[in-house]
Amino acid sequence: MTKPKLFALSTCVHCAKVKELLISLNVDFDTLYVDRLAGDERNHRMRELKGYNPEISFPTLVVGDQVVIGAKEQRIREILLGE
């Protein structure tokens, strides 16, 4: 499985909830706080996010070819743990 990628905002409580869930599940993942990026890096990440989630909402979790938009704990568990 490819390393999950969490697109988040540093001030978003739902993003923090997903991050806490991933940590509690011992998942190795990358967090991209889009609001902390600037210039070309921010533009690049926003285009990347739009490819996964055209509405550009947060949190957006990308796990391989699957995308979870929002803090949907059960769906995240299904994808990561097969629950």
C-alpha positions as CSV (number, residue, x, y, z in Angstrom):
1,M,0.0,0.0,0.0
2,T,1.3,3.5,-0.8
3,K,1.7,5.9,2.1
4,P,-1.6,7.7,2.8
5,K,-1.6,11.4,2.2
6,L,-3.7,13.8,4.3
7,F,-4.5,17.2,2.8
8,A,-5.5,19.4,5.8
9,L,-5.7,22.8,7.2
10,S,-3.8,23.5,10.4
11,T,-6.9,25.1,12.1
12,C,-9.4,22.4,11.0
13,V,-10.9,20.3,13.9
14,H,-12.0,17.6,11.4
15,C,-8.5,17.4,10.0
16,A,-7.1,17.0,13.5
17,K,-9.6,14.2,14.2
18,V,-8.5,12.3,11.1
19,K,-4.9,12.8,12.0
20,E,-5.5,11.5,15.5
21,L,-7.3,8.5,14.1
22,L,-4.4,7.7,11.8
23,I,-1.9,8.0,14.6
24,S,-4.1,5.8,16.9
25,L,-4.1,3.1,14.1
26,N,-0.3,3.3,13.8
27,V,-0.5,4.3,10.2
28,D,2.5,5.9,8.6
29,F,1.2,8.9,6.6
30,D,2.1,12.3,5.3
31,T,0.2,15.4,6.3
32,L,0.1,18.4,4.0
33,Y,-1.1,21.5,5.8
34,V,-2.1,23.5,2.7
35,D,-2.6,26.7,4.6
36,R,1.0,26.6,5.7
37,L,2.4,26.4,2.2
38,A,3.2,29.3,-0.1
39,G,3.9,30.2,-3.7
40,D,4.6,27.4,-6.2
41,E,4.4,24.6,-3.6
42,R,1.0,25.7,-2.4
43,N,-0.2,26.0,-6.0
44,H,1.1,22.6,-6.9
45,R,-0.5,21.0,-3.8
46,M,-3.9,22.7,-4.5
47,R,-3.8,21.4,-8.1
48,E,-3.0,17.9,-6.7
49,L,-5.8,18.1,-4.2
50,K,-8.3,19.3,-6.9
51,G,-7.5,16.1,-8.8
52,Y,-8.6,14.0,-5.9
53,N,-11.4,16.3,-4.6
54,P,-12.7,18.9,-7.1
55,E,-14.5,20.8,-4.4
56,I,-11.2,21.3,-2.5
57,S,-12.6,20.6,1.0
58,F,-10.8,19.4,4.0
59,P,-9.8,16.9,5.3
60,T,-9.1,14.9,2.2
61,L,-7.3,11.6,2.8
62,V,-5.8,9.7,-0.2
63,V,-4.9,6.1,0.2
64,G,-3.7,4.6,-3.0
65,D,-6.5,5.0,-5.5
66,Q,-9.1,5.7,-2.8
67,V,-10.1,9.1,-1.5
68,V,-12.0,9.9,1.7
69,I,-13.4,13.4,2.0
70,G,-14.3,14.5,5.5
71,A,-13.8,12.8,8.9
72,K,-15.4,9.5,8.0
73,E,-13.9,7.3,10.6
74,Q,-15.6,4.1,9.5
75,R,-14.7,4.5,5.9
76,I,-11.1,5.2,6.8
77,R,-11.0,2.0,9.0
78,E,-12.5,0.0,6.1
79,I,-9.8,1.2,3.7
80,L,-6.9,0.8,6.1
81,L,-7.9,-2.2,8.1
82,G,-10.5,-3.9,6.1
83,E,-13.1,-3.5,8.9
